[in-house]
Structure formats: C-alpha cells, structure tokens
Amino acid sequence: MSTFPNVVIAPAMPEYADGPAGQIRAYIAGVDNVTAQASGDPQKVAAAIIASAHSTPAPRRLALGSDAYNAMRTALTSRLAELDAGKQTAASIDF
C-alpha cells in the first residue's frame, strides 16, 4: 500500500472492481506506485488548479506534470486513431 502513514482506504466494493475505481485501487495497491516522494511541486500543482478554475473557458483536462501530459496525449491520440478508422463507415451513412 502507499507510504502515506495516515491514509485510510475504504474496503473495495465488488460492484466497482471492473470500472475506473477498481483500476485506481489496483494502481494504488501496486508496489511503490504511490509514495510521498512523487515528482512535482505541490505548490505549483495547487496554483495550476486554482488558475484553471479562473480560466474562461476552464480546461476540460488539466495535465499536471510532463508525465501526465504524455499519458494524456497518448490516450487521446489513440482515441483519435480509433475514430479516424471509422470515418468511411460514418460517411457511408450520410444521405
């Protein structure tokens, strides 16, 4: 489990095991996945979150760190590729 001494994690609920909550729980349970020595400056993270709340329009996604940016970019690029693969089918439905 994490190296945060005061963290209390509620018992898992089987109803959520296959969804995002279950994925996060499995990640946290992994060896050394969540530690107090995480990269990033907490003050900069807080400032970025507050600044984003004051942005108009507020960002739909906020990458907090280069690792988060790279992971988000990879995921979104993959989703766009999947969408583009169905472009011909989508166009074939038009009148």
PLY file of the C-alpha trace (Angstrom):
ply
format ascii 1.0
element vertex 95
property float x
property float y
property float z
element edge 94
property int vertex1
property int vertex2
end_header
0.00 0.00 0.00
1.08 3.64 -0.08
3.78 5.11 2.13
1.45 7.78 3.47
1.10 6.84 7.15
-2.32 8.45 7.71
-4.07 7.20 4.59
-7.14 5.08 5.20
-8.62 3.34 2.18
-12.17 2.04 2.36
-12.82 -1.63 1.63
-13.27 -2.48 -2.04
-16.79 -2.93 -3.38
-17.13 -5.70 -5.97
-19.64 -3.61 -7.95
-16.82 -1.21 -8.87
-14.00 -3.72 -9.40
-14.13 -3.62 -13.21
-14.54 0.14 -13.59
-12.29 3.18 -13.12
-12.46 2.96 -9.33
-11.20 -0.62 -9.46
-8.38 0.39 -11.81
-7.29 3.19 -9.48
-7.47 0.86 -6.49
-5.29 -1.71 -8.30
-2.79 1.01 -9.25
-2.55 2.30 -5.69
-2.11 -1.24 -4.38
0.88 -1.77 -6.70
4.31 -1.74 -5.11
5.70 1.81 -4.88
3.06 3.29 -7.22
2.00 6.00 -4.76
4.62 7.49 -2.48
5.20 10.70 -0.59
8.19 11.27 -2.87
6.10 11.82 -6.02
7.59 14.18 -8.57
6.16 17.65 -8.96
5.90 20.72 -6.82
2.67 20.65 -4.74
2.53 24.45 -4.61
2.74 24.64 -8.42
0.05 21.95 -8.71
-2.27 23.90 -6.41
-1.59 27.15 -8.28
-2.30 25.49 -11.63
-5.59 24.05 -10.36
-6.69 27.42 -8.99
-5.65 29.22 -12.18
-7.56 26.72 -14.31
-10.71 27.32 -12.26
-10.45 31.01 -13.12
-9.90 30.37 -16.85
-12.67 31.06 -19.31
-13.40 28.56 -20.57
-11.96 26.24 -17.93
-9.90 23.42 -19.43
-11.64 20.07 -19.80
-8.38 18.35 -18.93
-5.53 19.64 -16.84
-2.22 17.85 -17.21
-0.27 18.38 -14.03
3.24 17.30 -14.91
5.03 16.17 -18.03
4.26 12.53 -17.24
0.54 13.33 -17.05
0.75 15.33 -20.28
2.46 12.45 -22.11
-0.03 9.89 -20.80
-2.99 12.07 -21.75
-1.56 12.80 -25.21
-1.00 9.09 -25.84
-4.53 8.21 -24.73
-6.18 10.97 -26.77
-4.09 10.22 -29.86
-5.15 6.59 -29.61
-8.80 7.61 -29.35
-8.48 9.84 -32.42
-6.93 6.96 -34.37
-9.89 4.76 -33.43
-12.30 7.47 -34.55
-10.46 8.01 -37.82
-10.58 4.27 -38.53
-14.39 4.54 -38.65
-14.51 7.64 -40.86
-15.50 5.76 -44.03
-18.30 3.93 -42.23
-19.56 7.20 -40.73
-19.58 8.91 -44.15
-21.32 5.94 -45.79
-24.38 6.50 -43.61
-24.99 10.03 -44.96
-27.76 10.65 -47.50
0 1
1 2
2 3
3 4
4 5
5 6
6 7
7 8
8 9
9 10
10 11
11 12
12 13
13 14
14 15
15 16
16 17
17 18
18 19
19 20
20 21
21 22
22 23
23 24
24 25
25 26
26 27
27 28
28 29
29 30
30 31
31 32
32 33
33 34
34 35
35 36
36 37
37 38
38 39
39 40
40 41
41 42
42 43
43 44
44 45
45 46
46 47
47 48
48 49
49 50
50 51
51 52
52 53
53 54
54 55
55 56
56 57
57 58
58 59
59 60
60 61
61 62
62 63
63 64
64 65
65 66
66 67
67 68
68 69
69 70
70 71
71 72
72 73
73 74
74 75
75 76
76 77
77 78
78 79
79 80
80 81
81 82
82 83
83 84
84 85
85 86
86 87
87 88
88 89
89 90
90 91
91 92
92 93
93 94
